[in-house]
């Protein structure tokens, strides 16, 4: 029988991981790190997955310590390869063995929520109340879990569309200002040309849950398979529209890179876009600067996440971002909170590597900093980018249940059968509903 409940399942996973690593899941006596440079200062450790090159930590920590002379911060990247999933594995091992932590950061709201549920994180409401901070008004996303705050938004990500402006100009197409998914599909057709190995596609859709449910992400809330009230959401007609949209583009219009190629050739979305193999890409705002080693020889235009209907009140788009909080095991919670709060506001601006989730930050200045740090700053059409950031509205942040990856896999497995013409769309949705309900039921036992 499946283990009951979120806490049991996650703790079981942590304990199993700890055993495999040769350590006990039982709590051990934890000793805070000793201060080094200043014996009167409190030293806190900050765990994350960014190395110095990708995190700019020396500059960040120096700025914080200058404002807070009684606190020293030690940067603790747990991995060398900037891999958030690998970082989480090591973080779970540390939790299972009772190791000491002060400040912890997460790349995903779902992963953050899992650790909150097992008691890893300290509630911040008392500190926030003392400082007069209203998170829902001060930040672009609201990471509240079960009525409490356990972390604060750092890096802010919102979904947008990247376009090859050179190809837009050649096709006589303007940069989209006000469009729907139907018009997105029409653009893809017009931006597709050639045949065979040299064919250029209008769009590239990834083999990822979100790219099978495009229309759903345009909702202000309840945009996930599971609703906020923990009931199934599969009956929402936008799931069907999402599947039919992707099928139309890939199998009928032939305007999007075939899923079979994406899977068999393990195609990378950056490579597809920056080498001109696909002219439109659905991506988060991290792609303002995170291009990998590519140097595009064309200008990048930006458009808002398309609406489902022209009458939709706003350009809603899925949001996410890094979340930073205080570990329950911290012996210096006040100091840890000060750093987490500062990094989520001034610190993310000092870092200069991401859009800040703090509303008081100068977003235009942040964009200038990001563009200046790219390999070819002249490739970014800043006007269209700022237009998109100005009109995009973040939907309610999705915090999936612990079994979220399981229901997402169930959805993708059936969606692929539909896209490979193995079953029709109605059969696909019926089977998804059955699988999702079975997973939900088994997790309530």
N, C-alpha and C positions, 0 to 999 in steps of 0.2 A: 504493500500500500504506500502511496506517496506520502512524504512527510507533511504534516499539517502546518499550514500558515507560513507567513513570511519570515518571522523571526527564527522558527525552527529550521526552515530550509536554508537560509543564509548562514546561520551559525553552523549547521551541519557541513556546508560547503567550506567554510573557513577552517573548521576543525580538521576536515579531511585534507585540506591543502597543507595545514600545519604538520599533520602526521607524515605526509609524503616528504615534507622538507626536513623531517627528523626533529621537529620541535613539538612541544606540548601545547594544546589549545588552552590549557589552564592559565589563569592570570599569574604573572610573576611580579615580584616587587619591582616597581619602576622608580628610577632615580632621575630627577631632572638634570639636564646638562649643567655643568658648572660654568660660571662666567670666566672669561679669559682675560681680555684686555682691561676690564674694569670690574674689580671685585664687588663694587657697590651696585653694578648694573644687573638686571635680570636678563638672562639669555634664553631665547626661545628658538625652537627649531621649526622650520617651515618645509613641509614635504610636498613635492610636486614632480612633474615629469619633464620639465624644460631644462636643457643645459644652459650654460652661460651665453652661448651664441644666440640661442632662440629665446632666452628669457631676459637678457640684459639685467641680470640680478644685481651685479655690483653697483650699478647706477641707482637701481631701485632701493636697495638696502641702505646705501649711503644717504640718500635723500630722507628716508624714514628715520634713521638714527640721528641725523642732524636735528630733526624736529623733536625727537624723543630720546634725549641723551641717557635716560635711565634704562633703555631697552636695547639689547643686542640681538640681531637676527642672524641665524645660521641657515643658509640655503641648502636644502637636502634633496637634490634630484635623485630619485631611486633607480633610474634607468639611464643608460648612455645613448639610447636610440630615439629619444623623444617619443616613445610609444606610450600613450595613455593606458591602453589595455594591459601592457606589461607592468606598468606602474601600479595599477590596481591589484594585480596578483601579489606584488611584493607588499603593498599596503595591507592587504588581507592577512598575509603571513604575520606581519608585525602586530596586527590587531589580535590575531589568534594566540600569539605568544605573549601578549600583554606588554609590548614595548611602549615606551614613552613617546608621546607626540604632543605638539602644541598647536600649530596651524596646519591645516590640510586643505588641499585644493582638488577639485573634481572637474572633469571635462564635460560631464553629461548629467542632466537632472535626474535621469533614471538611476544611474550608478550612485549618485549622491543620495537619493532617497533610500536605496537599499541599505547604505551604511547608517543612515539616520534611524531606520527601523530596527537595527540590531544594537542601537545605543552607542555608536561610535562617536557621535557628535553632541556638543553641548548646546542647549537652547540659548539663543542670544537675546531674547525678548527683554530681559531685565536690563542689559547693557544698552540696548537700543532705546528703551523707554527713558532711561537716565539721560541719554544724549538727545532726546527729543527727535529721534529718527523715525519717520514714517516710510518704510521700505517701498510700499506700493506707490507712493508719490515721488520718491526720490530716485528710484531706479527704473530702467526700461523693462525689466522683467521682475516678476514677483515669485520668489521660490519658497513660498509658505508651504509647510507640510503639516497636515492635521492641526491647523490653526496656530502653528508656532514657526519661528524662524531659527534655522540651524546653520544658515550660511547666507552670504551676500553675493550678488552678481559681480563678476569681474569683467572678463571679455564678453562682449555682446555680439551675437550672431543673428542675422535675419536673412531669410531666403530672398534671393533676387535672380535675375536672368542676365547672363553675360552674352554679348553678341559681338561678332566680328564685323566692325564698322566698314571695313574695306568691302566685304561681301554685301553688306547692306547697300552701300553706295552703288555697286555694280548692278545690283538687282533693282535699283530705283526705289528702295524701301526706306522710309524714315525711321528714326529711332522711336520705338513704341512709347507713347506717353500714356495712353488709356486703352487697355486691351483686355481681351478675355482668352480663355484656353482655346476657343474655336479659332481666334485670330492667331494665336501662337502656332497652331497646327498649320494654318495657311502660310504663315511666314516660313515655317519649316519646308513646306513644299516649294516655295519660291526660292529658297536658299539652297536647294538640292540640285546638283548638276553632275553630269558625267556618268559613266558606267564602269563596272568592274573594279579592279584594284585602285584606280585613280578617282573613283567616285567621291564627291564631297557631299556629306549629308547636312541637312538643315539643322539637326539637333542630335544630341547624345543624351540618352537616359541611362542611368546607372542600374546595376542589378542590386537594388537596395529597396527596402520596404517603402520608404518615402517616395521613391520614383515610380511605384506602382499605385500610389494613392494621391496623385497630384491635386485633384480637385478638392479633396478633403482638407488639405493644408491651408486652403483659403478661408476656412471658417474661423470666427473669433474665439470659439471654444468647442469642446467636445469634438475635436478633430482626429481623435485616435480610435483604434479598434474598440477599446474599452472606454466607456464614458466616465465622467467624474464621479458618478454615483455607483460605479463598479458593475454596471450592466453592459451587455454587448451592444455595439454600435453598428454592426454589420448591415442592418436593414436601411441605413442611410443611403439614399439613391446615389449619392456622390461617389460611393465606392464603385458602383457599376459604371458610372460615367468615367471614372478614372481609368478603369481597365479598358473600356471601349476607346478612350482617347489614345492610350498607348498602342492598342491593337491597330487603330486607324493609321497612326503614324508609321509604325514599323511594318505592318503586313499588307496594308492597302495602298497608302500613299508612298511607301518606301522612302520616307523622308527622315527617318531616324535610324541610327546605326542598329542593325538587327541584334536582338538579344542573344541569339546563338553565337554571333561573333564576339560579343562582349564577354560571354562566359567562356567560350572555347579558347579565345586568344587572351583572356585576362586583360582586357583593354583598360587603360588608365584614363580617367576623365581629363586630367590636365594635358596629357599627351594628345588626346583627341582634339581638344579645343585649340591649344597653342600651336599645334602643327598644321592647323587648317583642315583637319579631317572632318570636323563638325563645326558648324557656325553659330550654334546657340547652346548654352550650357546652363542648367539649373544648378545654382551653387549658393552657399552661404556667403555672408559678407567677409569671411576669412579670406576669400579669393581676391580681395582688393590688393593684397600683397603677397599671399602665399602661393607663388607660381612654381615652386620647385626650381629647377635649373633652366627653365625655359625663358627665352627672350623673344617675345612676339614681334613679328615684323609688320603688325597691323595695329590699328587703334582699337581699344576695347570700349565698347559702348555698354550701357547698363539700362535695364528696363525693370519695372516693378513686377513682382509675382502676379501673374494674370488673375483676373477675377473669374468667377464662374458665370456671372451674368453682368451685363452692362449696368444693371440697376443696383448691384451690390454697393453698400454705402461707403466702403473703403477698400484699399488694397491690403487685406489681411495676409500675413505670412507667418509661417512657423518661426519661432525664436528659440534660441538656446544660448549656451555660453558657459564659461568656466564659473564655478561657484566655490567660494573660499569660506572656511569656517574654523571653529575652534574644536579641538579634540576633547572628548570627555576626560581623557587621561591626563590632560594638561594640569600642571601644578602652578602655572602662571596664567590663568585664564584671562585676567584683566589685561595683561600685556599682550597676550595672543589676540584678544578681541581688538585692541587698539591697532595692531598691525593689519588684521583682516579688514577692519573698517577703513583704514587709511589706504590700503592697497586697492580696495574696491572703489575708491573715489579718486584721490590725487595720484596714487601709485600707478594705476593703470595708464594714466596720462603720462607720467614720468617715463614709464616703460616704453611707450611709443610704438608698440607692436600690434595693437588691436584697437577696434572700436570700443570705447568704454561703455559700460552699462549704467553709468552714473549720468543722470539727466543734466546736471550742472556743468558737465564737461563741455568744452568747445569742440563740437563734432567736426566743424570745418577744419580746425587746426589739426585735429587728430587724423583726418583724412589726408591733409597735406603731408603730415609726418609719414603716414603709411605709404603714400605714393612716392615720396622722396626716397624711401628705403627699398624700392623695387629695382630690378635690374635695368629696366627701361621705363623711367617715369613718364616719358613722353607718350607712352602707349595707352595711358589711361585718359579717357574722356571724362574729365572731372565734372563738367556741367551735368551730364546725364546721370552720373553717379550721385551727385548731391540732390538732384531732382528726385531720384528714387528713394534715397534715405529720408528726404523730407515728406514724401507722401505715403511711405510704407507704415503700416500699423501692425505691431506685433500681436499675434494671437496669444491667448492664454497659454502659458508654458505647460508643456505636456510632461507629467511625471508618471510614467508607466508603472503598473504593478510589478512585483518581482518576477512574475511569469511573462512579462512583456516580450522578451526575446522569443519565447516559445510560441506565442500567438502570432508574432510577426513572421516567424518561419513558416507557420501553417498557412498564413495568407500568401506568402511568396511562392511556396511550393505549388499551391493550386493555381495561382495567377500565371505561373510559367506554363502549366499544362494548357491553359487557355491561349496564351500567346503562341504556343507551339502547335495550336490547332488540334489538341487532343481532347478537348471538351468545350462546350459552349459557355457563354458568360453566366447564364442562369445556374447551370450545374456547378460552375466554379464557386459562385457565391453561396449556394446551398451547402456545398461541402466545407467551405470556409466557416460558415455559421455553425455547422455541426462540430467541427474540430475546435473552434474557439469555445463553444459551450462546454465541450468535454473538458478542455483545459481549465476553464473557470470552475467547473464543478469539482474537479479533482483537487484543486487548490483550496477549496473551502472545507474539505474533509478534515 
